[in-house]
Amino acid sequence: MALILSRQKLPILDAKTTGCELSRGAYILSDCPGKPQIILIATGAEVHITLAAQQQLADQGIAARVVNMPSWELFEAQSPAYRSRILPKSVKHRIAIEAGISMGWEQYIGDSGKMIGIDHFGASAPGGMVLEKFGFTPQAIVESALQMLKKA
């Protein structure tokens, strides 16, 4: 299986680390030492900004796991043990980052989670400007994570 995103000028992920679990629909792309305080879930073009947010959180002493979830269907076909290893129920703080519709992500972020997504049409501007306007930046993800952890 291959995921090919052309013309988007995105960083290329190391195929040696991602390829082995890609066929499972979701996998831990970047983990933290110990138990994560928060899980950041992304896919596609949102992954690189999510990895940058993870680093910014680490710089503030916050343990964040980044999960790449390119296929809900494949992930749901995995064993409960695998799904629980990727998204442990004990970690309630979760943010899904999807530059598309947010519908459906609630099953992975739970009642305590947050969704950064777009649920409408009509925005027109250069891509980077649109992403920034709608919160698809490492800084916006970090702010959401900090707010979520502060409420806990």
SULVENWO-V309384 format. One record per run of one state. SS is the DSSP state (h for helix, s for strand, l for the rest). FROM is the first residue (numbers start at 1). LEN is the number of residues. If there is no record, write none. Layout:
{{SS:FROM:LEN} {SS:FROM:LEN}}
//
This chain:
{{l:1:14} {h:15:8} {l:23:4} {s:27:4} {l:31:7} {s:38:5} {l:43:1} {h:44:16} {l:60:4} {s:64:5} {l:69:3} {h:72:5} {l:77:3} {h:80:7} {l:87:7} {s:94:5} {l:99:7} {h:106:4} {l:110:4} {s:114:4} {l:118:9} {h:127:7} {l:134:4} {h:138:14} {l:152:1}}
//
